[in-house]
Amino acid sequence: MRWTKFGLVAGAIFLGFGLWVVSRGNRGLGEVLIAIVALTLLVAGGNWLNDWLGIKRKPQEFNRPDRSASETDER
């Protein structure tokens, strides 16, 4: 949870600095900031919706080779 709070604070500082730069006259950066905020809201909204609907992620399944097929019988 500590890293989540750190990420939120760092993101807010970054966004604030970007908005300050845009207010000083760099209009090209404004479009990039809008895209970043929009993508962040879409991802956060999707995660919230999954949690609200009770959808759980499946754990990853790694393709492990069969042990009996990889072992040689040299006894």
Backbone as a chain_set.jsonl record, in Angstrom:
{"seq": "MRWTKFGLVAGAIFLGFGLWVVSRGNRGLGEVLIAIVALTLLVAGGNWLNDWLGIKRKPQEFNRPDRSASETDER", "coords": {"N": [[0.818, -1.188, 0.0], [2.041, 1.162, 0.592], [3.657, 1.758, -1.614], [1.731, 2.183, -3.52], [0.498, 4.544, -2.647], [2.72, 6.21, -2.883], [3.069, 6.125, -5.667], [0.682, 7.337, -6.505], [1.015, 9.93, -5.438], [3.396, 10.727, -6.728], [2.515, 10.618, -9.395], [0.534, 12.607, -9.32], [2.107, 14.851, -8.788], [3.68, 14.879, -11.12], [1.659, 15.273, -13.051], [0.704, 17.76, -12.196], [2.993, 19.346, -12.622], [3.168, 19.079, -15.388], [0.768, 20.318, -16.188], [1.347, 22.886, -15.32], [3.465, 23.512, -17.06], [2.07, 23.478, -19.479], [0.338, 25.613, -19.048], [2.141, 27.652, -19.195], [2.641, 27.946, -21.852], [3.406, 25.841, -23.587], [1.81, 24.184, -25.758], [1.737, 21.738, -27.11], [2.311, 19.723, -25.335], [0.033, 19.48, -23.855], [-1.869, 17.866, -25.163], [-0.693, 15.36, -24.928], [-0.734, 15.037, -22.154], [-3.5, 14.962, -21.718], [-4.117, 12.576, -23.021], [-2.69, 10.736, -21.411], [-3.997, 11.032, -18.938], [-6.577, 10.235, -19.705], [-6.166, 7.519, -20.451], [-5.299, 6.51, -17.991], [-7.603, 6.867, -16.426], [-9.336, 5.145, -17.802], [-8.14, 2.607, -17.38], [-8.165, 2.494, -14.563], [-10.929, 2.659, -14.145], [-11.768, 0.295, -15.395], [-10.535, -1.633, -13.739], [-11.855, -1.05, -11.335], [-14.481, -1.671, -12.103], [-14.273, -4.433, -12.624], [-13.727, -5.312, -10.019], [-16.071, -4.487, -8.719], [-18.0, -6.009, -10.031], [-17.197, -8.469, -9.225], [-15.37, -10.001, -10.584], [-12.659, -12.083, -10.87], [-9.155, -12.277, -11.478], [-7.597, -14.86, -13.35], [-5.045, -16.981, -12.128], [-1.752, -16.955, -13.511], [-0.786, -19.435, -15.841], [1.901, -21.386, -16.326], [3.715, -22.948, -18.887], [4.986, -25.839, -18.165], [7.475, -28.232, -18.705], [6.852, -31.738, -18.932], [7.898, -33.669, -16.247], [8.468, -36.416, -16.255], [8.892, -36.93, -18.926], [11.194, -35.517, -19.438], [13.201, -36.582, -17.882], [15.85, -38.885, -17.912], [16.275, -42.39, -18.031], [18.72, -43.646, -16.608], [19.809, -45.551, -14.731]], "CA": [[0.0, 0.0, 0.0], [2.933, 2.318, 0.642], [4.094, 2.08, -2.975], [0.565, 2.708, -4.222], [0.391, 5.95, -2.266], [3.851, 6.9, -3.501], [2.771, 6.253, -7.091], [-0.364, 8.342, -6.668], [1.587, 11.248, -5.167], [4.329, 11.041, -7.81], [1.713, 10.897, -10.583], [-0.106, 13.921, -9.153], [3.152, 15.867, -8.956], [4.001, 14.897, -12.547], [0.541, 15.899, -13.743], [0.713, 19.183, -11.838], [4.096, 19.981, -13.344], [2.785, 19.13, -16.801], [-0.232, 21.366, -16.351], [2.047, 24.162, -15.174], [4.197, 23.743, -18.308], [1.07, 23.804, -20.498], [-0.163, 26.961, -18.777], [3.196, 28.603, -19.553], [2.671, 28.152, -23.291], [3.75, 24.662, -24.378], [0.507, 23.584, -26.061], [1.89, 20.373, -27.613], [2.345, 18.79, -24.214], [-1.321, 19.347, -23.329], [-2.519, 16.7, -25.775], [-0.095, 14.164, -24.335], [-1.255, 14.923, -20.79], [-4.898, 14.532, -21.801], [-4.107, 11.147, -23.369], [-2.239, 9.979, -20.241], [-5.08, 11.052, -17.951], [-7.681, 9.422, -20.223], [-5.798, 6.102, -20.333], [-5.281, 6.177, -16.564], [-8.99, 6.735, -15.986], [-9.909, 3.935, -18.396], [-7.605, 1.432, -16.686], [-8.695, 2.493, -13.193], [-12.348, 2.34, -14.23], [-11.888, -1.13, -15.694], [-10.204, -2.383, -12.527], [-12.947, -0.856, -10.388], [-15.641, -2.404, -12.592], [-14.02, -5.85, -12.366], [-13.884, -5.538, -8.586], [-17.481, -4.29, -8.382], [-18.75, -7.141, -10.558], [-16.705, -9.691, -8.596], [-14.571, -10.767, -11.542], [-11.298, -12.305, -10.377], [-8.195, -12.698, -12.495], [-7.071, -16.213, -13.241], [-3.582, -16.991, -11.971], [-1.052, -17.339, -14.729], [-0.395, -20.83, -15.964], [3.131, -21.483, -17.096], [3.884, -24.24, -19.555], [6.134, -26.555, -17.621], [7.64, -29.531, -19.364], [6.532, -32.908, -18.121], [9.132, -34.164, -15.622], [8.752, -37.793, -16.648], [9.401, -36.923, -20.297], [12.516, -34.906, -19.517], [14.165, -37.367, -17.143], [16.337, -40.086, -18.603], [16.346, -43.55, -17.138], [20.082, -44.166, -16.68], [20.176, -46.085, -13.413]], "C": [[0.867, 1.259, 0.0], [3.359, 2.734, -0.755], [2.94, 2.62, -3.806], [0.391, 4.193, -3.913], [1.515, 6.758, -2.884], [3.596, 7.126, -4.986], [1.709, 7.301, -7.358], [0.183, 9.754, -6.459], [2.543, 11.652, -6.289], [3.575, 11.361, -9.102], [1.034, 12.253, -10.51], [0.903, 15.045, -9.319], [3.52, 15.996, -10.431], [2.911, 15.597, -13.347], [0.481, 17.399, -13.449], [1.809, 19.943, -12.551], [3.762, 20.104, -14.83], [1.747, 20.2, -17.073], [0.381, 22.753, -16.21], [2.797, 24.516, -16.458], [3.223, 24.138, -19.422], [0.543, 25.224, -20.284], [0.865, 28.025, -19.13], [3.363, 28.726, -21.062], [3.027, 26.953, -24.149], [2.474, 23.878, -24.659], [0.615, 22.139, -26.548], [1.857, 19.337, -26.509], [0.948, 18.552, -23.644], [-2.042, 18.135, -23.878], [-1.986, 15.401, -25.193], [-0.631, 13.958, -22.916], [-2.703, 14.455, -20.784], [-4.969, 13.044, -22.122], [-3.697, 10.295, -22.171], [-3.341, 9.909, -19.194], [-6.235, 10.163, -18.42], [-7.373, 7.927, -20.095], [-5.783, 5.653, -18.877], [-6.693, 5.979, -16.038], [-9.657, 5.49, -16.559], [-9.429, 2.674, -17.673], [-8.158, 1.351, -15.27], [-10.179, 2.14, -13.192], [-12.581, 0.874, -14.536], [-11.573, -1.994, -14.489], [-11.308, -2.265, -11.487], [-14.166, -1.663, -10.805], [-15.474, -3.905, -12.376], [-14.22, -6.176, -10.892], [-15.351, -5.448, -8.19], [-18.338, -5.461, -8.859], [-18.302, -8.474, -9.963], [-15.91, -10.569, -9.534], [-13.146, -10.866, -11.016], [-10.4, -12.737, -11.521], [-7.771, -14.137, -12.262], [-5.575, -16.128, -12.976], [-2.923, -17.467, -13.263], [-0.678, -18.811, -14.687], [0.822, -20.887, -16.873], [3.238, -22.874, -17.693], [5.164, -24.89, -19.043], [6.264, -27.878, -18.356], [7.34, -30.666, -18.383], [7.824, -33.486, -17.56], [9.479, -35.581, -16.099], [9.29, -37.855, -18.07], [10.815, -36.37, -20.381], [13.583, -35.699, -18.778], [14.579, -38.602, -17.941], [16.462, -41.203, -17.572], [17.704, -44.201, -17.294], [20.533, -44.692, -15.331], [20.972, -47.31, -13.506]], "O": [[0.468, 2.295, -0.531], [3.418, 3.926, -1.058], [3.154, 3.434, -4.705], [0.163, 4.999, -4.815], [1.292, 7.872, -3.359], [3.879, 8.206, -5.506], [1.81, 8.067, -8.316], [-0.145, 10.668, -7.216], [2.507, 12.792, -6.752], [3.957, 12.28, -9.826], [0.959, 12.971, -11.507], [0.597, 16.075, -9.92], [3.657, 17.11, -10.937], [3.202, 16.417, -14.217], [0.237, 18.206, -14.346], [1.589, 21.055, -13.032], [4.048, 21.128, -15.45], [1.832, 20.912, -18.074], [-0.02, 23.687, -16.904], [2.777, 25.666, -16.898], [3.518, 25.03, -20.217], [0.328, 25.955, -21.251], [0.504, 29.183, -19.342], [4.163, 29.545, -21.515], [2.95, 27.056, -25.373], [2.1, 23.003, -23.879], [-0.345, 21.381, -26.405], [1.424, 18.205, -26.722], [0.709, 17.523, -23.012], [-2.751, 17.448, -23.143], [-2.741, 14.451, -24.989], [-0.945, 12.833, -22.525], [-3.093, 13.645, -19.942], [-5.794, 12.327, -21.555], [-4.289, 9.242, -21.934], [-3.592, 8.847, -18.624], [-6.809, 9.422, -17.623], [-8.233, 7.154, -19.674], [-6.207, 4.541, -18.564], [-6.955, 5.036, -15.291], [-10.456, 4.847, -15.878], [-10.224, 1.778, -17.388], [-8.572, 0.283, -14.819], [-10.635, 1.396, -12.324], [-13.502, 0.269, -13.988], [-12.263, -2.981, -14.236], [-11.662, -3.246, -10.833], [-14.819, -2.276, -9.961], [-16.426, -4.582, -11.988], [-14.815, -7.2, -10.555], [-15.823, -6.263, -7.396], [-19.285, -5.861, -8.182], [-18.955, -9.497, -10.172], [-15.788, -11.771, -9.299], [-12.504, -9.851, -10.747], [-10.821, -13.467, -12.419], [-7.608, -14.576, -11.123], [-4.902, -15.273, -13.552], [-3.481, -18.278, -14.002], [-0.308, -19.353, -13.645], [0.77, -20.487, -18.036], [2.881, -23.862, -17.051], [6.271, -24.529, -19.442], [5.27, -28.562, -18.598], [7.551, -30.548, -17.176], [8.752, -33.766, -18.319], [10.648, -35.898, -16.319], [10.072, -38.751, -18.388], [11.56, -36.715, -21.298], [14.771, -35.5, -19.03], [13.749, -39.268, -18.561], [16.723, -40.961, -16.394], [17.846, -45.187, -18.017], [21.586, -44.28, -14.844], [21.356, -47.876, -12.482]]}, "num_chains": 1, "name": "protein.A"}
